[in-house]
Amino acid sequence: MAYTSAYEYDIFISYAHDDNGVLSAESGWVTQFHDYLKNWLIKRRRLKGLKIWFDDQLNGNTAFDKAIQNSINKSALFFVLHSGNYQDSAYCRKELNWFLEQNNKLPNGVIVGDESRIFNILIENISYQDWPKDLAGTSGFKLHDAQGDEFGYPTSPKAELFNQQMRELVEATASILDKMPKQSEAAKEKPATDNKPKIFIADVADTLQPFRKRLINEIGDQASILPSLPPPYEAVEHQQKLNQTLEEASLSIHLLDQWAGREVDGLEDASFPRVQAEAAANQSQPSLIWVPDTLQADEIEDEQQAQWLEQRENGTRDTAGFQFVRSNRQSFIEQIKQLIDELNSNANTNQETNKFLIDTHQKDQHFAFQLATLLTGKQIDVGFNQESNDPVQSLENFERAVQEVQNLIIMFGSVAPAWLKGRIEKAIKIVANQLGTGNTTLDAIWVFMLPNCPGMQAVGEFPRLLKINYLGNSTSPTIDQTVLDALLDPQKGAS
């Protein structure tokens, strides 16, 4: 029967070249394995059209790394010919990591039903205790001749044992390939041209892997899930890839609990989940940090993790660019869906480019986050004012930010009226200092009156020469469309 697949290659064979030792004048062991595998699947199992990638397909002028990675990204199954040489090969580990990096962003990762798309094929008798962690979780396939604790060598293709072992491998391969077409459309990477918001879901501790997968399943139809950044990455390479991903994302999500997660090579006392959350908080795009509502500080054995979470939730902010959320899992999923709906509803709206700066106290950061999400959905460039423990540095940050935007939005909620007056005075002084320089960009100052603010009567009147636009003054806990209308059409804003 003809076999069709959603992938360009059905199988990618990853192996150490030292294992392809010459067995005959014609070919080495790995080459013969490839030929037997192809023969069994195509002729015996009649999978006509099946394609296997094997690196004898490279030409002399092929860009090696690029060709290998592209082929891995287009492969359904990844065969590891596992040996001591494979474990010692940095390039082999890179190939495995490429496959994981490409596929971990999918709802079910590398799993189809109850089966893994990574085939751990042991051509030496290596104890499971010595397997790389990315190959753990299955029993693997034997293609060696060891008895008991013997070292063992790749089974000779001429031996009867080889036929027995190959049959088990072929049957497992045919079984999972039979399931692949059923999920092929879901497994395809979403085209880069779609208008869905791009969501980055950061690396998590092992305890949160099931929730991460559930979240991807729940929101995968509404958004484009960006590739994950799984270990192993060294610090510099990880930071480069992380910056690129965050720049592309409309929203980043960080799931955390009492466990710090995997450590970053080259950074002392740093884990991937924490590093990614800290980097996202310094971006203009919104980010969410979630912890279970049942998590208690005194139950966290890792003191450094406890302090880090405490600082994220209650500490002085260097940035307002993230929202800290304590909730149960279902409530958080519903919150994410609502945010994505807001981004989707505005995705095709084209507006004249305007830069907005949101200035908020830590107490009102959740409202600032809502507003930033709505503005981002309108394709508007929006940022948060970065606070610092150093008052001088805070003023410098504020001055620099105001000089680069057309609209300043000051959130007036759970703060003293003096705080609001001070922010407006600073903004006016910044504009005044720009007179005559030709560098004035600020067009409007907005005061967003949140439900918990004491009202403008507590602040008093500003001089009539100062044009202050007021928003909100609603009892609603969410920001509605009238606020956006006023921001995007100042004639609708009350003053």
C-alpha positions in Angstrom: 0.0 0.0 0.0 1.1 3.6 -0.6 2.2 5.4 2.5 1.7 9.2 2.9 3.0 11.3 5.7 2.7 14.9 6.9 6.5 14.9 7.3 9.1 15.1 4.6 11.1 12.3 6.4 9.5 9.5 8.4 12.7 8.5 10.1 15.9 10.3 11.0 18.8 8.0 11.9 21.2 9.6 14.4 24.5 7.8 15.0 28.2 8.1 15.8 30.3 7.7 12.7 32.8 5.6 14.7 30.0 2.9 15.0 29.9 2.5 11.2 33.0 0.4 11.2 33.5 -1.6 8.0 32.1 -5.1 8.2 32.7 -5.9 4.6 34.1 -4.4 1.5 30.7 -2.9 0.7 29.5 -1.1 3.8 29.7 -0.6 7.5 27.2 -1.7 10.2 25.1 1.4 10.3 24.8 1.5 6.6 23.6 -2.1 6.6 21.2 -1.4 9.4 19.7 1.4 7.3 19.4 -0.9 4.3 17.8 -3.6 6.3 15.4 -1.2 8.0 14.3 0.3 4.7 13.9 -3.1 3.1 11.7 -4.4 6.0 9.5 -1.4 6.2 9.0 -0.8 2.5 9.0 -4.4 1.1 7.8 -6.5 4.1 5.4 -4.1 5.6 4.6 -2.5 2.2 5.0 1.1 3.4 5.6 2.4 -0.1 6.7 6.0 -0.2 8.3 5.9 3.3 11.5 8.1 3.5 14.5 7.6 5.8 17.1 10.3 6.3 20.6 9.0 6.5 23.6 11.3 6.2 25.0 9.6 3.0 22.5 12.0 1.3 24.8 15.0 1.9 26.7 16.4 -1.0 30.3 17.7 -0.8 29.1 21.3 -0.8 26.2 20.9 1.6 26.0 23.2 4.6 26.3 20.4 7.1 24.7 21.9 10.3 21.8 23.6 8.4 21.0 20.5 6.4 21.0 18.2 9.4 18.8 20.5 11.5 16.4 21.1 8.7 16.0 17.4 8.1 15.5 16.7 11.8 12.8 19.4 12.0 11.0 17.6 9.1 11.2 14.1 10.6 8.4 12.1 12.3 10.6 9.6 14.2 14.1 10.0 15.6 16.2 6.8 15.8 19.2 6.9 18.2 21.8 4.2 17.6 22.9 4.3 21.2 26.5 3.4 22.1 29.4 4.7 24.1 30.5 6.6 21.1 27.1 8.2 20.8 27.3 9.4 24.4 30.7 10.8 23.8 29.7 12.7 20.7 28.7 16.3 21.3 27.3 16.5 17.8 25.0 13.5 18.4 23.7 15.1 21.5 23.1 18.3 19.5 21.0 16.3 17.0 18.9 14.9 19.8 18.4 18.3 21.3 17.3 19.7 17.9 14.6 17.1 17.6 13.4 17.8 21.2 13.5 21.6 20.6 11.4 21.3 17.5 8.8 18.9 18.9 8.4 19.9 22.6 6.3 22.9 21.5 3.6 20.5 20.2 0.7 19.7 22.5 1.9 16.1 23.2 5.6 16.7 22.6 7.3 13.6 21.3 4.5 11.3 22.5 1.9 9.7 20.2 -0.7 7.8 22.3 1.5 5.8 24.7 4.5 5.7 22.4 7.6 7.9 22.0 8.7 9.2 18.7 12.3 8.8 20.0 13.6 5.3 19.5 16.4 4.4 21.8 18.2 1.6 19.9 21.0 0.0 22.0 23.8 -1.3 19.9 25.9 -1.9 23.0 24.8 -3.2 26.4 24.5 0.2 28.2 22.8 0.1 31.6 19.7 2.3 31.8 21.3 4.1 34.8 23.9 5.5 32.3 21.4 6.7 29.7 21.1 10.4 29.0 18.0 11.8 30.7 16.4 12.6 27.3 16.5 8.9 26.5 15.0 7.7 29.7 11.3 6.7 30.1 11.2 3.7 27.7 12.9 0.3 27.8 14.6 0.8 24.4 15.3 -1.7 21.7 18.3 -4.2 21.7 20.4 -4.6 18.7 23.5 -6.0 20.4 24.6 -9.6 21.1 25.4 -9.3 24.9 24.3 -12.0 27.4 23.7 -10.8 30.9 26.2 -8.1 31.9 28.5 -8.6 29.0 29.6 -5.5 27.1 28.1 -6.6 23.8 28.6 -5.5 20.2 26.2 -4.6 17.4 24.4 -7.7 16.3 25.7 -9.0 13.0 23.2 -8.6 10.2 24.1 -12.2 9.2 23.0 -13.6 12.6 19.5 -15.0 13.3 19.4 -12.8 16.4 19.5 -9.8 14.2 16.3 -10.8 12.4 14.5 -11.3 15.7 15.6 -8.0 17.1 14.8 -6.1 13.8 11.3 -7.6 13.8 10.5 -6.1 17.2 11.9 -2.7 16.0 10.1 -2.8 12.7 6.7 -3.7 14.3 7.0 -0.8 16.8 8.0 1.6 13.9 5.0 0.5 11.7 2.7 0.8 14.7 3.6 4.4 15.5 3.7 5.5 11.9 0.2 4.2 11.5 -0.9 6.6 14.1 1.0 9.6 12.8 -1.3 10.6 9.9 -4.2 10.8 12.4 -2.5 13.7 14.1 -0.5 15.1 11.2 -2.5 18.3 10.9 -2.2 19.0 14.6 1.5 18.2 14.5 2.2 20.6 11.7 3.8 23.8 12.9 1.4 26.8 12.4 2.4 28.9 9.5 4.2 32.1 10.3 1.7 34.1 8.3 -1.3 33.5 10.7 -2.6 36.4 12.8 -2.9 34.4 16.0 -1.1 35.8 19.0 2.2 34.2 19.7 2.6 32.7 23.1 5.8 31.7 24.8 5.4 29.1 27.6 8.6 29.0 29.5 10.5 26.0 30.8 9.1 24.4 34.0 10.2 22.1 36.7 9.4 18.4 36.2 6.5 18.7 38.6 4.7 21.1 36.3 5.3 19.4 33.0 1.8 17.8 32.9 0.2 21.2 33.6 2.3 22.8 30.9 1.2 20.2 28.4 -2.4 20.6 29.5 -2.2 24.4 29.0 -0.8 24.0 25.5 -3.6 21.6 24.7 -6.2 24.0 26.0 -5.0 27.2 24.1 -3.3 25.6 21.1 -6.2 26.3 18.7 -6.4 30.0 19.8 -2.7 30.9 19.6 0.6 30.1 18.0 2.7 28.4 20.6 6.3 29.5 20.1 9.1 26.9 20.4 10.2 26.0 23.9 13.7 26.5 25.1 14.6 23.2 26.7 17.9 22.4 28.3 20.7 21.7 27.7 21.8 25.2 26.6 24.8 27.0 27.9 24.1 30.4 29.4 25.1 32.6 26.4 23.3 30.5 23.8 20.2 30.3 25.9 20.1 34.0 26.5 20.4 34.7 22.7 17.6 32.3 21.9 15.5 33.6 24.8 15.8 37.3 23.7 14.7 36.3 20.1 11.7 34.4 21.3 10.5 37.1 23.7 10.8 39.7 21.1 8.5 37.6 18.9 6.0 36.8 21.7 2.7 38.6 22.3 2.5 37.1 25.8 4.9 34.9 27.9 3.7 32.5 30.6 5.8 31.2 33.5 4.6 28.3 35.6 6.4 28.0 38.9 6.2 26.1 42.2 8.5 25.1 45.1 11.0 23.5 42.7 13.5 25.7 40.9 13.8 23.5 37.8 16.9 22.6 35.7 20.0 24.6 36.2 21.6 26.7 33.5 25.1 25.6 32.5 27.5 28.4 33.2 25.3 30.3 35.7 25.7 29.6 39.4 22.4 29.0 41.3 20.3 29.8 38.2 17.5 27.7 36.8 15.9 27.9 33.3 12.4 28.8 34.7 13.7 31.7 36.8 16.1 33.1 34.2 13.3 33.1 31.6 10.8 34.7 34.0 13.3 37.5 34.9 14.1 38.2 31.2 10.4 38.3 30.3 9.7 40.8 33.1 12.1 43.3 31.4 10.3 43.1 28.0 7.5 45.5 26.9 5.3 42.5 26.1 3.0 41.3 29.0 4.1 38.2 31.0 2.4 36.1 33.6 4.0 34.4 36.5 1.7 31.7 38.0 2.0 29.7 41.2 -0.6 27.3 42.7 -2.9 28.9 45.2 -2.0 26.1 47.6 1.7 26.9 47.7 2.9 28.1 51.1 6.3 29.7 51.7 7.0 27.6 54.7 6.6 24.4 52.7 9.3 25.3 50.2 12.5 23.5 51.2 14.7 25.4 48.7 15.4 28.6 50.5 16.6 30.4 47.4 13.5 29.4 45.5 11.3 30.7 48.4 13.1 34.0 48.5 12.9 34.4 44.7 9.2 33.8 44.6 8.6 36.1 47.6 10.5 38.9 45.7 8.4 38.3 42.6 5.1 38.5 44.5 5.8 41.1 47.2 9.2 42.8 46.6 10.0 46.2 45.2 9.6 46.0 41.4 12.4 46.9 38.9 9.7 46.6 36.3 5.9 46.4 36.2 6.1 44.2 33.1 4.6 41.1 34.6 1.6 40.0 36.7 2.0 37.6 39.5 -1.0 35.2 39.8 -2.0 32.8 42.5 -4.9 30.6 41.5 -5.9 27.1 40.8 -5.0 25.6 37.5 -8.4 25.8 35.8 -8.9 29.5 36.8 -5.5 30.3 35.3 -6.4 28.5 32.1 -9.6 30.6 31.8 -7.6 33.8 32.5 -5.2 32.9 29.7 -8.1 32.2 27.3 -9.6 35.6 28.1 -6.3 37.3 27.4 -5.9 35.5 24.1 -9.5 36.4 23.1 -8.6 40.0 23.7 -5.5 39.7 21.6 -7.3 37.8 18.9 -10.2 40.3 18.7 -7.9 43.1 18.0 -5.3 41.3 15.9 -6.3 42.7 12.5 -6.9 46.3 13.7 -4.4 48.7 12.1 -3.7 51.9 14.0 -1.4 54.8 13.4 1.9 54.0 15.3 1.8 55.5 18.8 4.0 54.7 21.7 2.3 54.5 25.1 4.0 54.4 28.5 2.1 52.9 31.5 3.3 54.3 34.8 1.9 52.3 37.7 2.5 51.6 41.4 3.1 48.0 42.2 -0.2 47.8 44.0 -2.1 48.4 40.7 0.1 46.3 38.4 -2.7 43.9 37.5 -4.7 46.7 36.0 -1.6 47.9 34.1 -1.2 44.4 32.8 -4.8 44.2 31.5 -4.4 47.5 29.7 -1.0 46.6 28.2 -2.6 43.4 26.8 -5.4 45.3 25.2 -3.1 47.8 23.6 -0.7 45.1 22.4 -3.7 43.5 20.7 -4.3 46.7 18.8 -0.7 46.5 17.5 0.3 49.4 19.6 3.8 49.8 21.0 3.4 49.9 24.8 5.9 49.8 27.6 6.1 50.0 31.4 8.0 52.5 33.5 10.9 50.7 35.2 11.2 51.5 38.9 14.3 51.0 40.9 15.2 50.9 44.6 17.5 53.9 43.9 15.3 57.1 43.7 17.8 58.8 41.4 17.8 55.8 39.1 14.0 55.7 39.1 13.8 59.3 38.1 16.3 58.8 35.3 14.4 55.8 34.0 11.1 57.7 34.1 12.7 60.7 32.3 14.2 58.5 29.6 10.9 56.7 29.0 8.8 59.8 28.8 11.1 61.3 26.2 10.4 58.4 23.9 6.6 58.2 23.9 3.6 60.1 22.7 1.2 59.0 25.5 1.8 58.7 29.2 -0.8 56.8 31.2 -0.6 57.1 35.0 -2.6 54.4 36.9 -4.4 56.0 39.8 -5.6 53.4 42.2 -4.4 52.1 45.6 -1.9 55.0 46.0 -1.9 58.3 47.8 -3.0 61.4 45.8 0.5 62.8 46.4 2.0 60.0 44.4 -0.2 60.9 41.4 0.6 64.6 41.7 4.3 63.9 41.9 4.2 61.8 38.7 2.4 64.4 36.8 4.8 67.2 38.0 7.8 65.1 36.9 6.3 64.5 33.5 5.6 68.3 33.0 9.2 69.2 34.0 10.6 66.7 31.5 8.5 68.2 28.7 9.5 71.8 29.8 13.2 70.9 29.7 12.7 69.8 26.1 11.4 73.2 24.9 13.5 74.5 22.1 15.3 71.3 21.5 12.9 69.9 18.9 12.8 66.6 20.7 9.4 66.9 22.4 7.3 63.8 21.7 4.8 63.6 24.5 1.3 64.5 23.2 -1.0 63.5 26.0 -1.0 62.7 29.7 -3.7 60.3 30.8 -4.8 59.5 34.4 -6.5 56.2 34.6 -8.9 56.3 37.5 -9.1 52.7 38.8 -12.1 51.4 40.9 -10.2 51.7 44.2 -8.9 55.3 43.7 -10.2 58.1 46.0 -11.3 60.2 43.1 -9.9 63.3 41.4 -11.3 65.5 44.2 -8.6 64.1 46.5 -6.0 65.4 44.1 -7.4 68.9 43.5 -7.5 70.8 40.3 -4.5 71.2 38.0 -3.8 74.6 36.2 -6.0 75.0 33.1 -3.0 75.3 31.0 -2.2 71.6 31.7 -4.3 69.3 29.6 -4.9 66.1 31.6 -7.1 63.4 30.2 -9.1 61.2 32.6 -10.1 57.6 32.0 -12.1 55.0 33.8 -13.7 55.9 37.1 -15.6 52.7 36.8 -16.4 50.1 39.5 -15.7 47.2 37.0 -12.6 45.1 37.9 -11.9 44.7 34.2 -11.0 47.3 31.5 -13.6 47.7 28.9 -13.7 48.9 25.3 -14.6 52.5 26.2 -11.2 53.0 27.7 -9.5 51.9 24.4 -11.8 54.1 22.4 -10.8 57.1 24.5 -7.1 56.3 24.2 -7.2 55.8 20.5 -9.5 58.7 19.9 -8.7 61.5 22.4 -11.9 63.4 21.5 -13.7 60.7 23.4 -11.7 61.1 26.5 -13.0 63.3 29.4 -10.8 66.0 30.6 
